[in-house]
Amino acid sequence: MLDAVTDLLACPQCGLGMDLDGSALLCESGHNFDVAKQGYVTLLTGAATRFTGDSADMIAARGDFLSAGHYDPIRDAVARACADTVSGDSPVPPRILEVGAGTGQYLATVLDALPGSRGIGLDVSKPAVRRIARSHPRVGAVLADVWRQLPVRSGSLSHVLSIFAPRNADETHRVLEPGGRLVVVTPTSEHLRELVALPGMVQVDDRKTERLGAALSGAFDRTARREVRFPMALPHPALTLLAGMGPSAHHVTADRRAALLADLPEPFPVTASVVVSVWTRRD
């Protein structure tokens, strides 16, 4: 709910603090942003974003796939990475932002693991923020572009999550408090290798981890790293969800994906392989 995180938000026009007034967010200088009936707020101003958010079908597929538990080891690893960085005697509960939050399920898992914590789920996709808004009672859903100034107060967050999502290093550094953590999940070259080997499917970029280190160098120190790798034996309905929730869905039609999957054995073995890394903000 937005009222759980209003004090963490900043006006995208002037950067001042925000207050929730009925069905609108108002900043201290009078800028007004209506809250949609689904419970999210759009804090995207100026020219339209050049990025294409995930479609309603992609968000629905991701929600169903995650709800079935196929990626639970990754969700658990993210929650554990956050919990390991929280001091039991901290006077302020964790305040967490997930960029490119999608369905909000990773953020909800982290909030459940950290009593009293609250979070902002940010995405550029309307179907995504509609889903995020109902993902957890301590989550506020915000429609915004991660590549612009984040509508979040400087130094207000303890954690930022980037789960298979882009990250803006400068803005992440700005919104984190001193010593705050960025938790990142990146796929390895082995991730979904059996699925992406099919004709037309989008291949995993095997230089993602290398580029991550280059992007964060100087502003963050990597303080933890864990590889999470496990096999999945997926029936065809789960394969359909997996193929329909990722980048291949932007490039391969649903009919083409169905044709590619139809001849595969059932269940079909697929490897999940990611790196969960924790980066600590430098002053």
C-alpha positions as CSV (number, residue, x, y, z in Angstrom):
1,M,0.0,0.0,0.0
2,L,1.3,3.5,-0.9
3,D,0.7,4.8,2.6
4,A,3.4,2.4,3.9
5,V,6.1,4.1,1.8
6,T,4.9,7.7,1.1
7,D,7.6,9.2,3.4
8,L,10.3,7.5,1.2
9,L,9.0,9.0,-2.1
10,A,10.2,12.2,-3.8
11,C,8.4,14.3,-6.4
12,P,9.8,13.5,-9.8
13,Q,9.5,17.2,-10.8
14,C,11.1,19.0,-7.9
15,G,12.5,16.3,-5.7
16,L,10.6,17.4,-2.6
17,G,8.9,15.1,-0.2
18,M,5.4,13.6,-0.8
19,D,2.2,13.2,1.2
20,L,-0.8,11.0,0.5
21,D,-4.0,13.0,0.4
22,G,-6.9,10.8,-0.3
23,S,-6.5,9.5,-3.8
24,A,-3.5,11.7,-4.8
25,L,0.1,12.2,-3.8
26,L,1.0,15.8,-3.2
27,C,4.5,17.2,-3.0
28,E,5.6,20.1,-0.7
29,S,5.5,22.5,-3.7
30,G,2.0,21.5,-4.9
31,H,2.7,19.0,-7.6
32,N,-0.1,16.5,-7.8
33,F,-0.1,12.8,-8.8
34,D,-3.3,10.8,-8.9
35,V,-3.3,7.3,-7.4
36,A,-4.9,4.8,-9.9
37,K,-7.8,2.8,-8.7
38,Q,-5.6,-0.3,-8.8
39,G,-3.5,1.3,-6.0
40,Y,-0.3,2.4,-7.9
41,V,0.9,5.9,-8.7
42,T,2.6,7.1,-11.9
43,L,5.7,9.2,-11.1
44,L,6.9,9.4,-14.7
45,T,7.1,12.9,-16.1
46,G,8.3,14.6,-19.2
47,A,8.8,12.8,-22.5
48,A,7.5,9.2,-22.8
49,T,10.0,6.6,-21.8
50,R,11.7,4.8,-24.7
51,F,11.6,1.5,-22.9
52,T,8.9,-1.2,-23.6
53,G,7.6,-2.7,-20.4
54,D,6.5,-6.2,-20.0
55,S,3.1,-7.0,-21.4
56,A,0.1,-8.2,-19.4
57,D,0.7,-11.7,-20.8
58,M,4.3,-11.7,-19.8
59,I,3.5,-10.5,-16.2
60,A,0.7,-13.2,-15.9
61,A,3.1,-15.9,-17.1
62,R,5.8,-14.8,-14.6
63,G,3.3,-14.6,-11.8
64,D,2.1,-18.2,-12.4
65,F,5.6,-19.6,-12.9
66,L,6.9,-18.1,-9.6
67,S,3.7,-19.0,-7.7
68,A,4.3,-22.7,-8.8
69,G,7.6,-22.6,-6.9
70,H,10.0,-23.2,-9.7
71,Y,12.3,-20.3,-8.8
72,D,12.0,-20.7,-5.0
73,P,15.7,-21.3,-4.5
74,I,16.4,-17.9,-6.1
75,R,13.8,-16.2,-4.1
76,D,15.1,-17.7,-0.9
77,A,18.7,-16.7,-1.8
78,V,17.7,-13.1,-2.3
79,A,15.8,-13.0,1.0
80,R,18.8,-14.6,2.8
81,A,21.2,-12.1,1.2
82,C,19.1,-9.2,2.6
83,A,18.6,-10.8,6.0
84,D,22.4,-11.4,6.4
85,T,23.0,-7.6,6.0
86,V,20.4,-6.5,8.6
87,S,21.6,-5.8,12.2
88,G,19.3,-7.1,14.9
89,D,19.8,-3.9,16.9
90,S,19.1,-1.5,14.1
91,P,16.6,1.1,15.3
92,V,15.0,1.5,11.9
93,P,13.5,-1.5,10.0
94,P,14.7,-2.1,6.4
95,R,13.4,0.1,3.6
96,I,13.7,-1.6,0.3
97,L,13.3,-0.7,-3.3
98,E,13.0,-3.2,-6.1
99,V,13.7,-1.8,-9.6
100,G,12.0,-3.7,-12.5
101,A,9.9,-5.4,-9.8
102,G,7.6,-7.2,-12.3
103,T,5.1,-9.1,-10.2
104,G,6.5,-8.0,-6.9
105,Q,6.9,-11.6,-5.7
106,Y,10.7,-11.3,-5.0
107,L,10.1,-8.1,-3.0
108,A,7.3,-9.7,-1.1
109,T,9.5,-12.7,-0.2
110,V,12.1,-10.3,1.2
111,L,9.6,-8.4,3.2
112,D,8.2,-11.6,4.8
113,A,11.7,-12.5,5.8
114,L,12.4,-9.1,7.5
115,P,9.7,-8.2,10.1
116,G,8.7,-4.5,10.0
117,S,10.3,-3.9,6.7
118,R,8.6,-2.0,3.9
119,G,9.2,-1.7,0.2
120,I,8.7,0.2,-3.1
121,G,8.1,-1.9,-6.2
122,L,9.1,0.2,-9.3
123,D,8.4,-0.8,-12.9
124,V,7.8,0.9,-16.2
125,S,5.0,-1.6,-17.1
126,K,1.4,-0.8,-16.2
127,P,0.4,-4.5,-16.0
128,A,3.4,-4.9,-13.6
129,V,2.6,-2.1,-11.2
130,R,-1.0,-3.2,-11.1
131,R,0.2,-6.6,-9.9
132,I,2.8,-5.1,-7.5
133,A,0.1,-3.0,-5.8
134,R,-1.6,-6.1,-4.5
135,S,1.6,-8.2,-3.9
136,H,2.1,-7.3,-0.2
137,P,0.4,-5.0,2.3
138,R,3.8,-3.3,3.0
139,V,4.6,-2.6,-0.7
140,G,3.9,0.6,-2.6
141,A,3.7,0.3,-6.4
142,V,5.2,3.1,-8.5
143,L,5.3,3.5,-12.3
144,A,8.6,5.0,-13.2
145,D,11.7,4.7,-15.4
146,V,14.8,3.3,-13.7
147,W,17.0,5.2,-16.2
148,R,15.7,8.6,-15.1
149,Q,16.0,10.1,-11.6
150,L,14.3,7.7,-9.2
151,P,11.3,9.2,-7.4
152,V,12.8,8.3,-4.0
153,R,14.4,10.5,-1.4
154,S,18.2,10.6,-1.2
155,G,19.7,8.3,1.4
156,S,16.3,6.9,2.5
157,L,16.8,3.2,1.6
158,S,18.6,0.4,3.3
159,H,18.4,-2.0,0.2
160,V,17.9,-1.9,-3.5
161,L,17.0,-5.1,-5.4
162,S,17.7,-5.8,-9.0
163,I,16.4,-9.2,-10.0
164,F,17.0,-9.9,-13.7
165,A,16.5,-6.2,-14.1
166,P,18.5,-3.1,-15.2
167,R,20.1,-0.9,-12.6
168,N,21.1,2.7,-12.6
169,A,24.3,2.9,-10.5
170,D,24.3,6.6,-9.9
171,E,20.7,6.7,-8.8
172,T,21.0,3.6,-6.7
173,H,24.0,5.2,-4.9
174,R,21.9,8.4,-4.3
175,V,18.9,6.7,-2.8
176,L,20.8,4.3,-0.5
177,E,21.8,5.3,3.0
178,P,25.5,5.1,3.9
179,G,26.4,1.4,4.0
180,G,23.2,0.5,2.2
181,R,23.2,-2.6,0.0
182,L,22.4,-3.4,-3.6
183,V,21.4,-7.0,-4.1
184,V,21.6,-8.2,-7.7
185,V,20.6,-11.4,-9.4
186,T,22.3,-12.0,-12.8
187,P,22.0,-15.1,-15.0
188,T,25.1,-17.1,-15.9
189,S,25.8,-18.5,-19.3
190,E,24.3,-21.8,-18.1
191,H,20.9,-20.2,-17.1
192,L,18.1,-21.8,-19.1
193,R,20.6,-23.1,-21.6
194,E,18.4,-26.0,-22.8
195,L,15.5,-23.6,-23.5
196,V,17.4,-20.7,-25.1
197,A,19.2,-23.2,-27.4
198,L,15.9,-23.5,-29.4
199,P,15.8,-21.6,-32.7
200,G,14.8,-18.0,-32.3
201,M,15.0,-17.9,-28.5
202,V,17.0,-15.0,-26.9
203,Q,20.4,-16.1,-25.7
204,V,21.8,-15.2,-22.2
205,D,24.5,-12.5,-22.4
206,D,27.5,-14.2,-20.9
207,R,29.2,-10.8,-20.1
208,K,26.4,-9.6,-17.8
209,T,28.4,-10.2,-14.6
210,E,31.5,-8.6,-16.1
211,R,29.5,-5.5,-17.1
212,L,27.9,-5.4,-13.7
213,G,31.2,-5.1,-11.9
214,A,32.4,-2.4,-14.4
215,A,29.2,-0.4,-13.9
216,L,29.3,-0.4,-10.1
217,S,33.1,0.0,-9.7
218,G,34.0,3.0,-7.6
219,A,30.6,3.5,-6.1
220,F,30.1,0.1,-4.6
221,D,32.1,-2.7,-3.1
222,R,31.1,-6.3,-3.7
223,T,30.8,-7.8,-0.2
224,A,29.1,-11.1,-0.9
225,R,28.6,-13.5,-3.8
226,R,26.7,-16.8,-4.1
227,E,26.0,-19.0,-7.1
228,V,22.6,-20.6,-7.1
229,R,22.3,-23.5,-9.6
230,F,19.6,-26.2,-9.7
231,P,17.9,-28.5,-12.2
232,M,14.2,-28.2,-13.1
233,A,12.1,-30.9,-14.8
234,L,9.3,-28.8,-16.3
235,P,6.0,-30.1,-17.9
236,H,4.9,-28.3,-21.0
237,P,2.6,-25.9,-19.3
238,A,5.5,-24.6,-17.1
239,L,7.8,-24.4,-20.2
240,T,5.2,-22.3,-21.9
241,L,5.1,-19.9,-18.9
242,L,8.9,-19.8,-18.8
243,A,9.3,-19.0,-22.5
244,G,6.5,-16.4,-22.3
245,M,7.8,-14.4,-19.3
246,G,11.3,-13.5,-20.4
247,P,13.0,-11.5,-23.3
248,S,12.1,-14.1,-25.9
249,A,8.5,-13.1,-25.5
250,H,9.4,-9.7,-27.1
251,H,10.9,-11.4,-30.1
252,V,9.1,-14.7,-30.7
253,T,5.4,-15.0,-31.2
254,A,3.3,-17.1,-28.9
255,D,2.4,-19.4,-31.9
256,R,6.1,-19.8,-32.7
257,R,7.0,-20.6,-29.1
258,A,4.2,-23.2,-28.9
259,A,5.5,-24.9,-32.1
260,L,9.1,-24.9,-30.7
261,L,8.0,-26.5,-27.4
262,A,5.5,-29.0,-28.8
263,D,8.1,-31.6,-29.8
264,L,10.1,-31.4,-26.6
265,P,10.0,-34.4,-24.2
266,E,7.9,-34.0,-21.1
267,P,9.1,-33.2,-18.5
268,F,11.9,-31.2,-20.1
269,P,15.1,-30.7,-18.1
270,V,16.1,-27.0,-17.7
271,T,19.0,-25.6,-15.7
272,A,18.6,-22.6,-13.5
273,S,21.9,-20.8,-12.8
274,V,22.3,-17.4,-11.4
275,V,24.7,-15.3,-9.3
276,V,23.3,-13.4,-6.2
277,S,25.7,-10.7,-5.3
278,V,25.6,-8.0,-2.6
279,W,27.2,-4.6,-3.2
280,T,27.8,-2.2,-0.3
281,R,27.5,1.5,-1.0
282,R,30.7,3.5,-0.7
283,D,30.4,7.0,0.9
